[in-house]
Amino acid sequence: MRDTLRLLRASFPEASKVVWRKASRRLLKLKMDMTGADQDERIRAERHMRGREQFASLQRADAVVVSFGKSGRTWLRVMISRLYQQVYDLPEDILIGFDNFHNMDRRAPRLFFTHDNYIGDFTGNTDNKADFYDKKVLLMMRDPRDVAVSQFFQWRYRMPSEKKALNEYPAHDDETPIYDFLLHEGGGLPKIIDFMNLWAREMDKMRALCLIRYEDMRANPHTVLTEVAQFLDIPADAAAIQEAVDYASFENMKKKEADSSFRLSGARVAPGDKSNPDSYKTRRAKVGGYRDYFDDAQVAVIDALVEARLDPVYRYAATANADKPAE
């Protein structure tokens, strides 16, 4: 009963915000219909609205987790959630959102998870990260080649059609092959590199920033999660950190996704089609797995693009990422 009451107290504000967001988007669509807006005007208006919503959360956040989509953020979120569950005796199998844990226990912070793809549309800060300067930022990056491949499967099997248009991906009914998708300026490797490079240029301007890499988490999850806990001021000991690492193992997350075990998470951690392994949020977790999808000549082109354009601060030189299984 105690957990049920706490869950209701935590979930009601978020449910109210979801209802409000959906109503706002319906009203925006109605306005666009009435004014005869074209597709570009509709996209600009919705991106601006989403940016306004996310900027409001950013301003209230105690800390921010930033990553490009498909960089392992859900895995990190599960581990962080498990730490807070242990430290503050919160219900299991609930993922931390913005303020749901804070609503259950005021000692838990408001933690804002963002892919940082709309805020600049509202504030106008598209060539800098001034909106984040006074925040504590946990920046999570992953090899952009693996991200681009994972984005392909997200686009093909999980992404709704309106989201594809909103974020410049190939159209919903497009049959773009994976190599062409990866080189696509909208949703592919060039866009990911641009995202990473902008953050590389702006890192030193943050009040506090911790950069972690997906590959380091795969190799040494206990070490990286310890660093994350220290940065976010989570009072977790070594045993709690190890328990969180074990809880968020690939096998356990895959099982929980298949069983819909993460309560109140909706489609965030659910397969698009349980019979299709490529439609799972927890898909492969393989470092350097992008090589499995291309021939040698294509890999050479992809690697050359990364070598030429990606800021070296991330240490993703082509020679440093030979194909290897996840730990």
C-alpha positions in Angstrom: 0.0 0.0 0.0 2.8 2.4 0.9 4.5 1.9 -2.5 1.2 2.3 -4.3 0.5 5.6 -2.6 4.1 6.8 -3.4 3.7 5.7 -7.0 0.4 7.6 -7.4 1.9 10.7 -5.9 4.9 10.4 -8.2 3.0 9.6 -11.4 0.1 12.0 -11.2 2.1 15.2 -12.0 3.8 13.5 -14.9 0.5 12.1 -16.2 -1.0 15.6 -16.0 2.0 17.0 -18.0 1.5 14.2 -20.7 -2.2 15.1 -21.0 -1.3 18.8 -21.3 1.4 18.2 -23.9 -1.0 16.0 -26.0 -3.7 18.7 -25.8 -1.2 21.4 -26.7 -0.1 19.5 -29.8 -3.7 18.9 -30.9 -4.4 22.6 -30.5 -1.3 23.5 -32.5 -2.3 21.1 -35.3 -5.8 22.7 -35.3 -4.2 26.1 -35.6 -2.0 25.0 -38.4 -5.0 23.5 -40.2 -7.0 26.6 -39.9 -4.2 28.9 -41.2 -3.3 26.5 -44.1 0.3 26.1 -42.9 2.6 24.1 -45.1 4.8 21.2 -43.8 7.8 23.4 -43.1 5.7 25.8 -41.0 4.2 22.9 -39.1 7.5 21.4 -38.3 9.0 24.7 -37.1 6.0 25.3 -34.9 6.1 21.9 -33.3 9.8 22.0 -32.7 9.4 25.4 -31.1 6.7 24.1 -28.8 8.7 21.1 -27.8 11.7 23.3 -27.2 9.6 25.5 -24.9 8.4 22.5 -22.9 11.9 21.1 -22.5 13.5 24.4 -21.7 11.0 24.7 -18.8 12.2 21.4 -17.4 15.9 22.3 -18.0 15.5 25.5 -15.9 14.1 23.5 -13.0 16.5 20.6 -13.2 19.1 19.9 -10.5 21.2 18.0 -13.1 21.0 17.1 -16.8 21.8 14.0 -18.7 22.6 14.7 -22.4 23.1 12.2 -25.1 22.3 11.7 -28.8 19.5 9.1 -29.3 20.6 5.5 -29.2 23.8 6.2 -27.2 22.9 3.9 -24.3 20.9 6.4 -22.2 18.2 3.9 -21.2 20.9 1.5 -19.8 22.4 4.4 -17.8 18.9 5.5 -16.7 18.2 2.0 -15.4 21.4 1.9 -13.4 20.9 5.4 -11.9 17.3 4.5 -11.1 18.4 1.4 -9.3 20.9 3.4 -7.2 18.2 5.8 -6.1 15.8 2.9 -5.4 18.4 1.4 -3.0 19.6 4.6 -1.4 16.1 6.1 -0.8 14.1 2.9 -0.5 12.0 3.6 -3.6 9.8 1.0 -5.5 11.7 -1.3 -7.9 11.2 -1.3 -11.7 10.3 2.4 -11.9 12.6 4.4 -14.1 13.6 7.9 -13.0 11.9 10.6 -15.1 12.2 14.3 -14.5 10.7 14.6 -11.0 8.9 11.4 -10.3 11.6 10.2 -7.8 11.7 13.7 -6.3 8.0 13.5 -5.7 8.4 10.2 -3.8 11.4 11.5 -1.8 12.6 15.1 -1.8 16.2 14.0 -1.4 16.2 12.6 -4.9 17.0 15.4 -7.5 15.0 16.5 -10.5 17.0 14.8 -13.2 16.4 16.0 -16.8 17.2 13.5 -19.6 17.4 15.1 -23.0 18.6 14.4 -26.5 19.0 18.1 -26.9 17.2 18.3 -30.2 14.5 21.0 -29.6 15.6 23.5 -27.0 17.6 25.5 -29.4 14.5 25.9 -31.6 12.9 27.8 -28.7 15.8 29.8 -27.4 17.6 30.4 -30.6 20.8 29.0 -29.2 21.5 26.6 -32.1 25.2 27.2 -32.5 26.1 27.1 -28.8 25.0 25.4 -25.5 24.4 28.6 -23.5 21.1 27.1 -22.2 23.2 24.6 -20.3 26.0 26.7 -19.0 24.8 27.1 -15.4 23.8 23.4 -15.1 25.5 20.3 -13.9 25.7 18.2 -17.1 26.4 14.5 -17.5 27.3 14.1 -21.1 27.1 10.6 -22.5 28.6 9.8 -25.9 29.0 6.7 -28.0 30.9 5.8 -31.2 28.8 7.7 -33.8 29.1 4.8 -36.2 27.3 2.4 -33.8 24.8 5.2 -33.0 24.0 5.7 -36.6 23.3 1.9 -37.2 21.2 1.8 -34.0 19.3 4.9 -35.3 18.6 3.0 -38.5 16.7 0.3 -36.7 15.0 2.9 -34.5 13.8 4.7 -37.6 12.7 1.5 -39.4 11.0 -0.3 -36.5 10.2 2.0 -33.6 9.8 5.6 -34.8 6.4 7.1 -35.5 6.0 8.8 -38.9 5.5 12.3 -37.4 8.7 12.0 -35.5 10.6 11.1 -38.7 9.4 14.3 -40.3 10.1 16.4 -37.2 13.7 15.3 -37.1 14.6 15.2 -40.8 14.8 11.4 -41.1 13.9 9.7 -44.4 10.2 9.5 -44.9 8.1 6.9 -43.1 7.5 4.7 -46.2 11.1 5.1 -47.5 13.1 2.0 -48.3 16.5 3.6 -47.7 19.2 0.9 -47.2 21.3 1.0 -44.1 24.4 2.4 -45.8 22.5 5.3 -47.5 20.8 6.0 -44.1 24.1 6.1 -42.3 25.4 8.8 -44.8 22.1 10.7 -44.7 22.7 14.3 -43.6 19.4 14.4 -41.6 19.4 11.3 -39.4 22.7 9.7 -40.2 26.4 9.9 -39.3 27.0 13.6 -40.4 24.2 14.8 -38.0 25.6 12.8 -35.1 29.1 14.1 -35.7 27.8 17.7 -35.8 26.0 17.1 -32.5 29.1 15.8 -30.9 31.4 18.5 -32.2 29.2 21.3 -31.0 29.2 19.8 -27.5 33.0 19.3 -27.7 33.4 23.0 -28.5 31.2 24.0 -25.6 32.3 21.6 -22.8 34.6 24.1 -21.1 31.8 26.6 -20.7 29.7 24.4 -18.4 29.5 25.1 -14.7 30.1 21.4 -14.1 30.4 18.6 -16.7 31.2 14.9 -16.6 31.9 13.1 -19.9 31.3 9.4 -20.0 31.5 7.0 -23.0 29.3 4.0 -23.7 32.3 1.9 -24.6 33.9 2.6 -21.2 30.6 1.6 -19.5 30.6 -1.7 -21.4 34.2 -2.4 -20.4 34.1 -1.2 -16.8 30.5 -0.4 -15.7 31.3 -0.4 -12.0 34.0 2.2 -12.5 31.9 4.5 -14.7 28.8 4.2 -12.5 30.9 5.1 -9.5 32.0 8.2 -11.3 28.4 9.0 -12.3 27.3 8.6 -8.7 30.0 10.9 -7.4 29.1 13.5 -10.0 25.4 13.4 -9.2 26.0 13.3 -5.4 24.3 9.9 -5.1 25.4 8.5 -1.7 25.8 4.9 -2.9 28.5 2.5 -1.7 30.4 -0.1 -3.8 27.8 -2.8 -3.0 24.9 -0.6 -4.2 26.8 0.3 -7.3 27.5 -3.4 -8.1 23.9 -4.3 -7.5 22.8 -1.6 -9.9 25.3 -2.8 -12.5 24.0 -6.4 -12.2 20.3 -5.3 -12.3 21.0 -3.4 -15.5 22.8 -6.2 -17.3 22.0 -6.7 -21.0 20.2 -10.0 -20.3 18.1 -8.6 -17.5 17.1 -5.5 -19.4 16.2 -7.6 -22.5 14.0 -9.8 -20.3 12.3 -6.9 -18.6 11.6 -5.2 -21.9 10.1 -8.4 -23.3 8.0 -8.8 -20.1 7.1 -5.1 -19.9 8.4 -5.1 -16.4 9.4 -1.4 -16.2 6.3 0.1 -14.7 4.8 3.4 -16.0 7.5 3.6 -18.8 5.0 3.2 -21.7 6.7 2.6 -25.0 10.0 4.0 -23.8 11.2 0.5 -22.9 9.1 -1.8 -25.0 9.7 -3.6 -28.3 7.9 -2.5 -31.4 7.3 -6.1 -32.2 8.2 -8.9 -29.7 9.0 -11.3 -32.6 11.5 -9.0 -34.2 14.8 -8.6 -32.2 15.7 -5.5 -34.2 12.6 -3.7 -32.8 13.8 -3.9 -29.2 15.1 -0.9 -27.3 17.7 -3.2 -25.9 18.9 -4.5 -29.2 22.6 -5.7 -29.3 24.8 -3.7 -27.0 27.8 -4.5 -29.1 30.8 -2.2 -29.3 32.0 -1.7 -32.9 29.0 -3.7 -34.2 28.5 -1.3 -37.1 31.1 -3.3 -39.1 28.6 -6.2 -39.2 26.4 -4.3 -41.7 28.9 -3.1 -44.3 31.5 -4.5 -46.7 35.1 -3.4 -46.4 34.9 -0.6 -48.9 31.8 0.9 -47.1 33.6 0.6 -43.7 36.5 2.5 -45.1 34.3 5.3 -46.3 32.5 5.5 -42.9 35.8 5.4 -40.9 37.3 8.1 -43.1 34.3 10.3 -42.4 34.8 10.0 -38.7 38.5 10.5 -38.9 38.0 13.7 -41.0 35.1 15.3 -39.1 34.8 14.1 -35.5 36.5 16.1 -32.7 39.3 13.9 -31.2 38.3 14.6 -27.7 36.0 11.6 -27.8 38.8 9.2 -28.8 36.9 7.5 -31.6 39.7 7.1 -34.1 38.9 4.3 -36.6 42.0 2.3 -35.6 40.9 2.4 -31.9 37.6 0.7 -32.4 38.1 -2.8 -33.8 35.0 -4.9 -33.7 34.7 -6.5 -30.3 31.8 -8.0 -28.3 30.2 -6.3 -25.4 31.5 -7.1 -22.0 
